[in-house]
Amino acid sequence: MKYTNKNAMVFNIKTWIKTGIIMGAIFVCASCKEDEIEVYSGPAAIDLSIAGTSDWSFMINVAESEYIFNINLSAVGYLENKDRIVKFFVGERSTAPSTSYEIPSSVTIRAGESKGTTTLKVKKAGLGETDIYSLVLKIDPSGDFTGGIRDSVAVSFTRDFPKSWYSSDGQSDGGAAGYYLGKCTHAKYQVVFDFLGNIDLIDYSGWFDGSASNLAIALNNAVAAYNSLHPDNPKKDDDGSDLVFSPST
């Protein structure tokens, strides 16, 4: 058969089509590989987190003898159709005496579920007046789970004043009250407690009603009145300086 330009053109078209089909198949295979969903294949693990505050002062409610921290548990890995046990132990960085807390020995994650909760109870009895205690809860791998990325939670508690201004509405450092009262110190909180009868600044945490600035004025007047009656033993701040409530102190 005589080879013509027409034959060459047909050959080239067929070659292009074959090449296109091959390249398309390669592209589809590569795309499928890129779109593959990786499935977790590691050991079953538990992440821990605290629901709410991780710090507690029994001065917040002097009538309370116990406080409960709520702990969330989240399983990482496959769901299973059987109950699984999470075990705990107290970490070595804990400073709380063993008589001051109760932790669960284990918690059950129910079949087909990946979430759970537990509690950590701390007690005021036997605590030092000014000490701050820490308690670290960790995952014990002897159960059905190992520790995840967040394999521990740490809480602190004290029967002394907290280290930052407290407002039960959840505002950080007492909201506006924290600003107008200045840096939170033990000496200042003692004055606040003596003046208010508690340490909750919720009634003074708002920014637009003037209550916080008025409280600072009232506290400074109370300190001045005390100092005038006790010139040889005036109230001082923790560092020995004059005790003043203001944004700059």
HELIX and SHEET records of a PDB file:
HELIX    1   1 ASN A    5  GLU A   34  1                                  30    
HELIX    2   2 SER A   98  SER A  100  5                                   3    
HELIX    3   3 SER A  172  GLY A  174  5                                   3    
HELIX    4   4 ALA A  176  LEU A  181  1                                   6    
HELIX    5   5 HIS A  186  LEU A  196  1                                  11    
HELIX    6   6 ILE A  202  TYR A  204  5                                   3    
HELIX    7   7 SER A  211  LEU A  229  1                                  19    
SHEET    1   A 5 TYR A 101  GLU A 102  0                                        
SHEET    2   A 5 LYS A 115  LYS A 123 -1                                        
SHEET    3   A 5 GLU A  66  VAL A  76 -1                                        
SHEET    4   A 5 ALA A  45  ALA A  51 -1                                        
SHEET    5   A 5 THR A 146  GLY A 147  1                                        
SHEET    1   B 5 ASP A  55  SER A  57  0                                        
SHEET    2   B 5 SER A 152  THR A 158  1                                        
SHEET    3   B 5 ILE A 132  ASP A 140 -1                                        
SHEET    4   B 5 ARG A  84  VAL A  90 -1                                        
SHEET    5   B 5 SER A 106  ILE A 109 -1                                        
END                                                                             
